[in-house]
Amino acid sequence: MIKALSVTLVIGLFLALLDIPAHAECSRLIVAADPAYPPLHWYDGKKMQGASIEIAKRVLDDLKIPYEIRYVGPFSRLMALAEHGDIDMVATLKKTPERERFLLFPTTPAFSNPVAVFAPRGHAFNYSSRSDLIGLRGGITRGNKFGDGFDEFLAKKLTIGQANTPENNFEKLKAGRLDYLVTGYFTGMAYLLKRGDESKFIALRPFVADSTNFIALTKNGACADKLDAINTKLNQLKKRGELDKLIQQSFKTWKDNPVIGEKLNISNVYTVQ
């Protein structure tokens, strides 16, 4: 009787072990980013560029973690892949409760990313705080999150339409179909530099949010165990001023060649061993 029970227990334990999901080894960390958020990250038709990409590369190079920088399509597709663990790192984005369900964030941010209200120069409304936007026609880029309590305020108080890119929203603003648009300050200025009509718009102060962007690892990816090492390296680079240098270089790169690839090719990747 005891022998039979022992055999039953062994079989039961074996079957239970079969139900434990096996985590693949982190042999190569797959990095992706929003392809249309310059100068922080963008796709130029050949490869991903920007401060977020350069910071991720620097961290992974220093840690000697093999990686692959991959263009995966628009931001909505990127986030779906991150949620399913089909990529390992998102470089970079804001931390929100919704994203924390499937992403792991280090304690050290990559950089500050203030969010601005853009309006036509000589705009016809007074602005001193986010409350002044109530009752006006606003625009955001689809999928954007802003942090600092502004997402909740936007959902409850504001009349907002969504477009696929900041450039679409600037066109609507120029045509008088919007009173204002909300986007990252750096990204908004980058698009205006590309358009060559920065004199026609103004970024209003104060910023509606002044939050931070993080490199994030996917919970369901193969490299979630690298979070502590990545956080330590980010902290070292930040203290030495290396992250600021990479951001400044990214602005120069975008200003010299402000191009986002229009014919996007999902098979485009480049790999570092």
VENTA-V668029 format. One record per residue. N is the residue number from 1. RES is the residue in three letters. PSI is psi as a letter, one per 40 degrees, with the letter a starting at -180 (none if undefined). OMEGA is omega in whole degrees, -180 to 180 (NA if undefined). D_LAST is the distance of its C-alpha to the last C-alpha in Angstrom with 2 decimals. Layout:
N&RES&PSI&OMEGA&D_LAST  N&RES&PSI&OMEGA&D_LAST
//
This chain:
1&MET&d&179&57.21  2&ILE&d&179&54.83  3&LYS&d&180&52.87  4&ALA&d&178&52.58  5&LEU&d&179&51.32  6&SER&d&178&48.70  7&VAL&d&179&47.43  8&THR&d&179&47.41  9&LEU&d&180&45.40  10&VAL&d&179&42.80  11&ILE&d&179&42.49  12&GLY&d&178&42.31  13&LEU&d&179&39.52  14&PHE&d&179&37.56  15&LEU&d&178&38.01  16&ALA&d&179&37.02  17&LEU&d&178&33.75  18&LEU&d&-179&33.02  19&ASP&e&180&33.31  20&ILE&h&-178&30.65  21&PRO&h&179&27.52  22&ALA&h&179&24.42  23&HIS&h&-180&21.37  24&ALA&i&178&18.08  25&GLU&i&179&15.52  26&CYS&g&-178&12.86  27&SER&d&176&9.90  28&ARG&h&-175&8.08  29&LEU&h&-178&10.21  30&ILE&h&-177&11.74  31&VAL&h&176&13.36  32&ALA&i&-179&16.51  33&ALA&i&173&19.58  34&ASP&h&-177&23.08  35&PRO&e&-173&23.00  36&ALA&f&-180&26.43  37&TYR&f&-180&26.73  38&PRO&i&0&26.53  39&PRO&e&-178&26.17  40&LEU&d&173&24.18  41&HIS&h&180&21.96  42&TRP&i&178&22.54  43&TYR&h&-174&21.43  44&ASP&e&-177&22.57  45&GLY&e&179&22.66  46&LYS&d&-179&19.30  47&LYS&i&175&16.87  48&MET&i&180&17.31  49&GLN&i&172&18.57  50&GLY&i&-177&20.53  51&ALA&d&-179&20.87  52&SER&d&-180&19.50  53&ILE&d&-178&16.18  54&GLU&d&177&16.03  55&ILE&d&178&17.09  56&ALA&d&-180&14.51  57&LYS&d&-178&11.68  58&ARG&d&180&13.60  59&VAL&d&-176&14.16  60&LEU&d&175&10.70  61&ASP&d&-179&9.54  62&ASP&d&-180&12.75  63&LEU&e&-179&12.35  64&LYS&f&174&8.94  65&ILE&h&178&8.26  66&PRO&i&-177&5.01  67&TYR&i&178&6.61  68&GLU&h&175&8.16  69&ILE&h&-172&11.23  70&ARG&h&168&13.96  71&TYR&h&-176&17.59  72&VAL&e&-179&19.75  73&GLY&a&-175&23.23  74&PRO&i&-173&25.92  75&PHE&d&-179&26.07  76&SER&d&177&28.21  77&ARG&d&177&25.72  78&LEU&d&-178&22.89  79&MET&d&176&25.12  80&ALA&d&178&26.10  81&LEU&d&179&22.54  82&ALA&d&-179&21.99  83&GLU&d&-179&25.26  84&HIS&e&180&24.36  85&GLY&f&179&20.95  86&ASP&e&168&19.19  87&ILE&i&-175&16.81  88&ASP&d&-176&15.82  89&MET&h&171&16.40  90&VAL&h&-177&19.02  91&ALA&h&-8&18.85  92&THR&i&177&21.74  93&LEU&i&180&25.21  94&LYS&i&178&28.47  95&LYS&h&176&29.32  96&THR&i&178&32.20  97&PRO&d&179&33.83  98&GLU&d&-179&32.99  99&ARG&d&179&29.25  100&GLU&e&175&29.36  101&ARG&d&-176&30.32  102&PHE&e&179&26.77  103&LEU&i&176&24.60  104&LEU&h&-177&24.01  105&PHE&h&173&24.57  106&PRO&i&177&23.99  107&THR&d&-179&27.12  108&THR&h&178&25.73  109&PRO&i&176&25.73  110&ALA&d&-180&23.46  111&PHE&i&174&26.61  112&SER&i&-178&30.14  113&ASN&g&-178&30.75  114&PRO&i&-179&34.52  115&VAL&h&-174&36.11  116&ALA&i&168&38.92  117&VAL&h&176&41.84  118&PHE&h&-180&42.04  119&ALA&i&174&45.48  120&PRO&i&177&47.34  121&ARG&h&-173&48.64  122&GLY&f&-177&52.23  123&HIS&i&-171&51.46  124&ALA&f&176&54.56  125&PHE&i&178&53.85  126&ASN&i&-179&53.90  127&TYR&h&174&50.75  128&SER&e&178&50.46  129&SER&i&-179&48.50  130&ARG&d&-180&46.77  131&SER&d&-180&50.21  132&ASP&e&179&51.36  133&LEU&e&-178&49.08  134&ILE&h&179&51.17  135&GLY&e&179&53.08  136&LEU&i&179&51.00  137&ARG&h&-178&48.69  138&GLY&i&178&45.07  139&GLY&i&172&41.73  140&ILE&i&174&38.16  141&THR&h&-176&34.96  142&ARG&h&177&34.43  143&GLY&e&-178&32.20  144&ASN&i&170&32.40  145&LYS&i&-170&33.17  146&PHE&d&179&34.60  147&GLY&a&175&35.24  148&ASP&f&178&37.92  149&GLY&e&-175&40.49  150&PHE&d&180&40.56  151&ASP&d&179&39.27  152&GLU&d&178&42.24  153&PHE&d&180&44.64  154&LEU&d&-177&43.45  155&ALA&d&-175&43.95  156&LYS&d&-167&47.40  157&LYS&d&-168&48.89  158&LEU&i&175&47.44  159&THR&h&-170&47.84  160&ILE&h&169&44.36  161&GLY&i&-178&43.07  162&GLN&i&176&39.46  163&ALA&i&-175&37.73  164&ASN&d&-178&34.32  165&THR&i&173&33.33  166&PRO&d&-179&34.80  167&GLU&d&175&35.97  168&ASN&d&-180&38.09  169&ASN&d&177&39.67  170&PHE&d&176&40.43  171&GLU&d&178&42.21  172&LYS&d&179&44.25  173&LEU&d&180&45.04  174&LYS&d&-178&46.15  175&ALA&e&179&48.34  176&GLY&e&179&50.00  177&ARG&e&174&48.70  178&LEU&i&172&47.14  179&ASP&d&-179&48.54  180&TYR&i&170&45.19  181&LEU&i&-180&41.53  182&VAL&h&176&39.19  183&THR&i&176&35.55  184&GLY&h&-178&33.21  185&TYR&d&-178&34.81  186&PHE&d&-179&31.78  187&THR&d&178&31.04  188&GLY&d&179&34.72  189&MET&d&178&35.03  190&ALA&d&179&31.96  191&TYR&d&179&33.60  192&LEU&d&176&36.89  193&LEU&d&179&35.42  194&LYS&d&-178&34.01  195&ARG&d&-178&37.43  196&GLY&e&180&39.34  197&ASP&f&-179&41.96  198&GLU&d&-179&41.07  199&SER&e&-177&44.74  200&LYS&e&-177&45.91  201&PHE&i&179&44.21  202&ILE&i&173&44.07  203&ALA&h&-174&41.90  204&LEU&i&175&44.56  205&ARG&i&6&44.69  206&PRO&i&173&44.33  207&PHE&i&178&40.96  208&VAL&d&176&41.38  209&ALA&i&177&38.39  210&ASP&g&-174&36.31  211&SER&a&-176&33.49  212&THR&i&176&29.88  213&ASN&i&-178&26.49  214&PHE&i&159&23.91  215&ILE&h&180&20.30  216&ALA&i&174&20.90  217&LEU&i&-179&19.27  218&THR&h&-180&20.76  219&LYS&d&-177&23.10  220&ASN&e&177&22.55  221&GLY&i&-176&18.76  222&ALA&e&-171&16.71  223&CYS&f&-178&15.59  224&ALA&d&-178&19.07  225&ASP&e&-180&19.19  226&LYS&e&-173&16.84  227&LEU&d&-177&19.69  228&ASP&d&180&21.42  229&ALA&d&179&18.52  230&ILE&d&179&17.64  231&ASN&d&179&21.39  232&THR&d&-179&21.82  233&LYS&d&177&19.16  234&LEU&d&-179&20.69  235&ASN&d&177&24.06  236&GLN&d&-179&23.17  237&LEU&d&180&21.83  238&LYS&d&-179&24.89  239&LYS&d&-179&27.31  240&ARG&e&180&26.03  241&GLY&e&-177&26.41  242&GLU&d&-179&22.78  243&LEU&d&179&22.70  244&ASP&d&179&25.89  245&LYS&d&180&24.51  246&LEU&d&178&21.61  247&ILE&d&179&24.28  248&GLN&d&179&26.59  249&GLN&d&179&24.08  250&SER&d&177&23.41  251&PHE&d&180&27.20  252&LYS&d&180&27.46  253&THR&d&180&24.78  254&TRP&d&-178&26.65  255&LYS&d&-180&30.03  256&ASP&d&-177&29.17  257&ASN&g&-175&27.95  258&PRO&g&-176&29.01  259&VAL&h&169&27.78  260&ILE&h&-177&26.62  261&GLY&h&179&25.72  262&GLU&d&177&28.67  263&LYS&g&-173&27.42  264&LEU&h&-175&24.54  265&ASN&h&-175&22.24  266&ILE&d&-179&20.59  267&SER&e&-177&18.36  268&ASN&h&176&16.69  269&VAL&i&166&13.03  270&TYR&i&-167&10.11  271&THR&i&173&6.45  272&VAL&h&-179&3.80  273&GLN&none&NA&0.00
//
